[in-house]
Amino acid sequence: MDAAVFRSGDQLLELTVIYLTAITAMVVGLGLMIDGIGGARHDRLNQPRNFVRRFAALWHPILIPATDKPADAGHTGAGHIPRPSSADSTAMPTTIDSPSRRYTLVNQLGRGDLADVHSATADGRGFVLKITRPPTGGPLLVAEARRLTMFAARSRDRRYGEYFPRLVESFAPRIDGERRQVNVFQHRPGFFTLEAVRGQHTAGLDARHLAWAFKRMLAALGFTHTCGFVHGAVLPPHAMIHAENHGLQLLDWIHAVPIGGTLDFVPSAYREWYPREALEREPAGPATDIYLAAKCLIYLAGGDPVTERWPASVPEPMRRFVATCLFPSPRMRPQDAWKLHEEFDELLERLIGAPKYHRLVMA
């Protein structure tokens, strides 16, 4: 379909949703909207965007796919996970010298579009090295190191700093005659990528684990957006959760851009996960990251992020809440991760009750 026609159709859908929302408001009355359906607090009445998207979910069930049908076998979330192979890997020396120490590479952990990731040891400690493949990627890793340094300085109290990888150093050694950029991070045991979690819990996590995982993602994104950046690649290989203490790290900051910038590229293996504004090189904003975080939640639930199908085990109110993050137009999505975090907390209190610790079992 022609892109212009698609955009017009999407705009028509927006107008239709808004019109039906207004009709609903007039019929049921403001009090019912607040207390019964929307669950919004009285001090939120000056937030028309939240008002519209909450009721849009009620009028637009197309965006909340039915759960009594099996997901399309051709579009399982796991089918979009890239796996490194020795045949793909660029030859790498066993040691790499930095200005401060010698790193001994242990094994390759992953292979992205621009860089390889290796575990390593030095001075009796564990590290993770991200190494560019020539000739591209160097400037992006330099920018990643700069952003992580800024986040560490801005976090002050370490609570927010825990959401980011701990950068040790960044340098550019010569490897096989080519200048490569290397970013070195502390190894933090106990963390698992969302890929690994889905691999062990193929049927998906239950709602209690989905609840804290989404809250951690929103908190990390809230701080990121406060610093003026969009992560741009909130995806299963770029997010890690801690099974014991329920922490989270957002990895791979080479995709990040200032709010309002355009994403230079999207990971090829996850192109189908991305919202329209990223694919059409329109300005990216907080709604872009929130969209991808919602896709990750569907993935952790055992659903299909591409078709946005959830398993029936996930409570309907949670599915409807997350669906408001997945509207095609960014203007219809939440724009503030902190406010969304608060609203999600309110939903969980009604749905699950007071927070309780539930251990996530990972081998």
C-alpha positions in Angstrom: 0.0 0.0 0.0 1.2 3.5 -0.8 2.8 5.1 2.3 0.7 8.3 1.9 -2.5 6.2 1.8 -1.3 4.3 4.9 -0.7 7.6 6.8 -4.1 8.9 5.8 -5.8 5.7 7.0 -3.9 5.9 10.3 -5.0 9.6 10.7 -8.6 8.6 10.0 -8.3 5.9 12.6 -7.0 8.4 15.1 -9.8 10.8 14.4 -12.4 8.0 14.7 -11.0 6.8 18.0 -10.9 10.4 19.4 -14.5 11.0 18.2 -15.8 7.8 19.8 -13.9 8.6 23.0 -15.6 12.0 23.2 -19.0 10.3 22.7 -18.2 7.8 25.5 -17.2 10.7 27.8 -20.5 12.4 27.3 -22.5 9.3 27.8 -21.0 7.7 30.9 -20.0 11.0 32.6 -16.7 12.1 34.1 -17.2 10.4 37.4 -17.7 7.0 35.9 -14.7 7.5 33.6 -12.4 8.2 36.5 -13.7 5.7 39.1 -14.8 2.8 36.9 -13.0 2.6 33.5 -10.0 4.8 33.3 -8.8 4.4 36.8 -7.1 7.8 36.5 -6.6 10.0 39.5 -8.3 13.4 39.8 -5.0 15.2 39.5 -4.6 13.7 36.1 -7.6 15.5 34.5 -5.2 18.0 32.9 -3.6 15.3 30.8 -5.8 14.9 27.7 -3.3 12.6 26.0 -3.7 10.0 28.8 -7.5 10.4 28.7 -7.6 9.8 25.0 -5.4 6.8 24.9 -7.1 5.0 27.8 -10.5 5.2 26.1 -9.1 4.6 22.7 -8.2 1.1 24.0 -11.8 0.5 24.8 -13.0 1.6 21.3 -10.3 0.0 19.3 -10.1 -3.8 20.1 -8.3 -4.4 16.8 -5.1 -3.2 18.6 -5.7 -5.8 21.3 -5.7 -9.1 19.4 -7.9 -11.9 20.5 -6.2 -14.5 22.7 -8.3 -17.5 21.9 -6.5 -18.1 18.6 -3.1 -19.6 18.2 -0.3 -17.2 17.2 0.9 -17.4 13.6 3.6 -20.0 13.6 5.5 -18.0 11.0 5.9 -15.1 13.3 7.0 -16.4 16.7 9.0 -13.9 18.7 11.8 -16.4 19.1 12.1 -16.6 15.3 13.6 -13.1 15.2 16.5 -13.8 17.6 19.9 -13.7 15.9 22.4 -16.3 17.0 26.2 -15.8 16.6 28.0 -18.6 14.9 31.7 -19.3 14.5 31.3 -19.1 10.8 30.3 -15.5 11.0 32.9 -14.3 13.5 35.8 -12.2 12.6 39.1 -13.8 13.8 40.1 -12.3 17.1 43.3 -12.5 19.1 43.3 -14.2 22.5 44.4 -11.0 24.3 43.8 -7.3 23.8 46.0 -4.7 25.5 44.5 -1.4 26.8 46.4 1.5 28.3 45.7 0.0 31.8 45.6 -3.8 31.5 45.7 -6.9 29.3 42.4 -8.6 28.6 42.2 -12.3 27.9 39.2 -13.2 25.7 37.2 -16.2 27.0 34.3 -16.6 24.5 32.0 -14.7 22.2 28.7 -13.8 23.8 27.0 -12.2 20.8 27.3 -10.6 17.4 25.5 -7.5 16.5 25.2 -5.5 13.2 28.3 -3.5 14.0 30.2 -5.1 16.9 31.0 -8.4 18.6 30.7 -9.0 22.3 33.1 -11.1 24.3 33.6 -12.2 27.9 37.1 -11.6 29.1 39.3 -11.7 32.2 42.0 -9.4 33.6 43.6 -9.0 37.0 41.5 -11.9 38.2 38.2 -10.1 37.4 35.5 -10.6 34.8 34.7 -8.1 32.0 32.6 -7.8 28.9 34.3 -6.3 25.8 32.4 -4.9 22.9 34.6 -4.7 19.8 33.8 -3.1 16.5 34.2 -4.9 13.2 36.1 -2.7 10.6 35.5 -0.4 9.0 32.2 0.8 10.7 31.1 1.2 14.3 34.0 3.0 15.9 32.3 6.4 16.2 29.1 4.8 17.6 31.0 3.1 20.4 32.8 6.4 21.2 29.4 8.0 21.4 28.1 5.1 23.6 31.0 5.6 26.0 30.3 9.3 26.2 26.6 8.7 26.9 27.2 6.1 29.6 29.7 8.5 31.3 27.1 11.2 31.3 24.4 8.9 32.7 26.7 7.8 35.5 27.4 11.5 36.4 23.7 12.4 36.2 22.5 9.4 38.3 24.2 10.6 41.5 22.3 8.3 43.8 23.2 4.8 42.5 19.7 3.7 42.1 19.4 5.0 38.6 23.0 4.1 37.8 22.2 0.5 38.3 20.1 0.5 35.1 23.1 1.1 32.9 26.2 -1.0 32.1 29.3 0.0 34.1 31.8 1.4 31.7 35.4 0.6 32.7 37.3 2.1 29.8 37.1 2.8 26.0 40.1 2.6 23.7 41.1 1.9 20.1 43.7 -0.8 19.7 45.0 -2.1 16.4 43.7 -5.6 15.7 44.8 -7.5 12.6 46.1 -4.3 11.2 42.8 -2.4 11.6 42.0 0.2 14.2 39.0 -1.1 16.3 37.1 0.7 19.0 36.6 -1.3 22.2 34.3 -0.6 25.1 34.9 -2.5 28.3 32.2 -3.1 30.9 32.2 -4.8 34.3 30.8 -8.3 34.4 27.8 -8.3 36.7 26.8 -11.9 37.6 23.1 -12.8 38.0 21.8 -10.9 35.0 20.1 -12.7 32.0 19.1 -11.2 28.7 15.4 -11.3 27.8 16.4 -13.8 25.2 17.8 -16.1 27.9 14.7 -15.6 30.0 12.4 -16.5 27.1 14.6 -19.4 26.3 14.1 -21.0 29.7 10.5 -19.9 30.2 9.1 -20.7 26.7 5.5 -20.6 27.9 6.2 -17.1 29.2 6.4 -15.4 32.6 3.4 -15.0 34.8 1.9 -11.6 35.5 3.8 -11.1 38.7 7.1 -11.2 36.9 5.8 -9.3 34.0 4.8 -6.6 36.4 8.2 -5.9 37.9 10.0 -6.3 34.6 7.9 -3.7 32.9 8.2 -1.3 35.9 12.0 -1.6 35.7 12.0 -0.9 32.0 9.9 2.2 32.5 12.1 3.5 35.3 15.2 3.0 33.2 13.5 4.8 30.3 12.2 7.5 32.5 15.7 8.4 33.6 17.0 8.1 30.0 14.4 10.5 28.7 15.0 12.9 31.6 18.6 13.1 30.4 17.3 14.0 26.9 17.9 10.7 25.0 16.0 8.0 23.3 17.6 4.5 23.6 16.3 3.5 20.2 16.7 -0.3 20.6 14.8 -1.6 23.6 15.0 -5.2 22.5 15.5 -8.7 24.0 19.3 -8.8 23.5 19.7 -5.3 24.8 17.9 -5.7 28.1 19.0 -7.9 31.1 17.1 -8.7 34.2 18.5 -10.0 37.5 16.6 -13.1 38.6 17.3 -12.7 42.3 17.1 -8.9 43.0 14.8 -8.0 40.1 17.2 -5.4 38.8 17.5 -4.4 35.1 20.2 -3.2 32.8 19.7 -1.5 29.4 22.5 -2.3 27.1 23.8 -1.3 23.7 23.7 2.5 23.6 25.1 2.8 20.1 21.5 3.3 18.8 20.7 6.2 21.2 19.9 9.7 19.8 18.7 12.9 21.4 15.0 13.2 21.7 13.6 14.5 18.4 16.4 12.9 16.4 16.1 10.2 13.9 17.4 6.7 14.4 20.3 6.1 12.1 19.6 2.4 11.8 17.5 -0.4 13.3 18.8 -3.9 14.0 17.9 -6.0 10.9 16.7 -9.0 12.9 14.2 -6.9 14.7 13.0 -4.6 12.0 9.4 -5.9 12.3 9.3 -4.9 15.9 9.9 -1.2 15.2 7.2 1.6 15.1 6.5 3.5 12.0 8.4 6.7 13.0 11.6 4.7 13.2 11.2 3.0 9.9 10.3 6.2 8.1 13.1 8.2 9.7 10.7 10.5 11.5 11.6 12.1 14.9 12.0 9.5 17.7 10.8 10.3 21.2 9.9 8.7 24.5 6.9 7.0 22.8 9.3 5.1 20.5 11.1 3.5 23.5 7.8 2.8 25.3 6.5 1.1 22.1 9.5 -1.3 22.0 9.3 -1.9 25.8 5.7 -3.0 25.3 6.9 -5.4 22.6 9.4 -6.8 25.0 6.7 -7.4 27.5 4.7 -9.4 25.0 7.8 -11.4 24.3 8.4 -12.2 28.0 4.8 -13.2 28.3 5.3 -15.9 25.7 3.4 -14.0 23.0 4.3 -12.8 19.6 5.6 -9.2 19.5 5.2 -9.0 15.7 1.4 -9.8 15.6 1.0 -8.4 19.2 -0.8 -11.6 20.3 -0.7 -12.4 24.0 -1.2 -15.7 25.7 -4.6 -16.0 27.5 -2.8 -16.4 30.8 -2.0 -12.7 30.9 -4.8 -10.7 32.6 -7.0 -8.8 30.2 -6.5 -5.4 32.1 -2.7 -5.8 31.7 -3.0 -6.5 28.0 -5.3 -3.5 27.5 -3.0 -1.2 29.4 0.1 -2.3 27.4 -1.9 -2.0 24.1 -2.2 1.7 24.6 1.6 1.8 24.1 1.3 0.2 20.7 -0.8 2.6 18.7 0.7 3.2 15.2 0.9 6.9 15.7 3.3 8.1 18.4 1.0 11.0 19.2 -1.5 8.4 20.6 1.0 6.6 22.8 2.2 7.6 26.3 4.8 10.2 26.2 6.1 10.1 29.8 7.6 6.8 31.1 7.4 8.1 34.7 3.7 8.8 34.5 3.1 5.5 32.8 5.0 3.8 35.6 2.7 5.4 38.1 -0.4 4.5 36.2 0.9 0.9 35.9 1.4 0.8 39.6 -2.2 1.8 40.2 -3.4 -0.9 37.8 -1.3 -3.6 39.6 -2.6 -2.5 43.0 -6.1 -3.2 41.7 -5.2 -6.3 39.8 -2.6 -8.1 42.0 -2.5 -6.2 45.3 0.4 -5.0 47.3 3.9 -5.9 45.8 5.4 -9.1 47.0 8.7 -10.7 46.2 8.5 -13.7 43.8 11.7 -15.4 42.8 12.4 -15.8 39.1 14.0 -19.2 38.6 16.9 -19.2 36.1 19.4 -22.0 35.7 
